[in-house]
Amino acid sequence: MTAHRPLPPTPRRTPVVLLHALSLNASMWEAQEHALRTRGHQVLAVDQCGFGQVPLGDSPPCLDAVADDLARTLDEHGMDRAVLAGSSMGGYTAMAFLRRFPDRVAGLALLSARATADSPEDAAHRLQFAELVQDPARRPALVEHVTPLLLGDTTRTERPELLDRVLADAHAADPAALAWAQRAIAARPDSTDVLRGAQVPAVVIAGAQDALVAPQDSRHVADSLPQGRLVTLADAGHLQPLEAPEEVTRALCGLLDEVDATAGVGTGAPAC
């Protein structure tokens, strides 16, 4: 009788970390989290400092602190390397993580996030927001004025229930966490050189109706990534995972297939 060698274990698909936008929480990635789990990926949709179920803590405002927290979370879940997908504030967290832990990033998806630092004017606006949002008398009107800018015109017109949902999340967010995050984002450094050194598959997802991040900013991010490509969604604004969930899921699936192929992992999972 001929002895057969045991087959090697099937490689696991690359883990994915989903990082949410300012004033929201991990639930904004619900559609993508379900789809990617179905394909066999380990997925972490994490609440960042002060949002969702995570306390703010007492660290000074700095995205490096958020990146270090994320590294500890990955350790707790046995993730050595992962693909990071970050929307807006989550994108800035992903860039901070890439700067501090480049060997732990297997791939990168950046949505509605700039590679450059804030201009003095933009930083001043963030700091002003941080002050006003902590004033109970001014906060409700501020949230009602600013939050609709997160969604494109098409979304606000055709999906008013989504605007209601985003407004509810923004009103429910801890004002101290909103202020902390805006101060941390305002202080972030330019990440262009960090992205230029990222030799990993990458996708940049932009909304053509994004009122907060200009098309040239998204193009700059994509051009800075050696393996970056730009996907622009015509009917989306700043929050593409909520506004165009199927398109974002397809883009993430394409990125993950590329990462898995590079790592020698089969891609016979269900299509997105």
Phi, psi and omega in degrees: 000134181276130178279140179251134176289140177295142178292143177295152179298145178291127180299142178282147177291155186296132176295157182230137175242128182250124187242124191276169180275165179299138179078351177255197179211186187300339182295345179294342181261015188304315182296315181291321180301314180296314183296318183286326174296320180299328179280355178101011178271142165285126186235131171243112170259105192256143168279131180272171189312119175088358183243154181061236184262006186259125178292157182288322183079190186237017178289145174298153181300116181193129180292339175298325178295322178292319178297320179293321175299319180296320178299319178294323178295318177298319178300317181297332181259010176069026180262111175282311178230153181206159168277131178256130174238117184233132179255122176055246176307322178298327176294321178292324174297318179299320179292321177296320178295317179299321179296320186271329186225059186301327182287350181262359182258114181270340180188167189216131171236120182242126183237124174054048178221139180270149173280331185278160173288164175295144168292162177305323180292316180295319178298319179297321178296319178298316182293325176295317176302316182301323178288312186292324186291343179268000177268110184304331182285331184258339188301311183303314181293324178297314180297317180296328181281318189275320189300319179303337179293345179287342184247148178286165180302319181298316180296314182298326181281316188265342182225066181299335179294331178288321175299317178301319181294316181293320176298319179297318178297318182293318178294328182279344183294147178294120180303324179295323178291320177300315180294317180300314183294317179297321178292321179294317180293320180298331183268000186293148177277170172294132183251010184303312181294327177297316179294322179298334179270001184273098181270062180223156174302141185208149175224141175246125182248126182235152173258127180297339180255020180289118180274354187249330179238119185287154179305322181293333176291318177294320178298320179297319178298311181297319181291334180284337181273122183305326180246026185276149172222150184255130174241120180250127182258119191297322188256018182246155174254234187278336186247067186301324180301330177270322186281325182223064188299321182292318180294319178295319179299317179298318180296319178293320178298318178298318177298314183292324175298320178295316179297314182295321178297320178297325181274359179080024179261133179296150182244038182275029179279165178303143179290152177280000000 
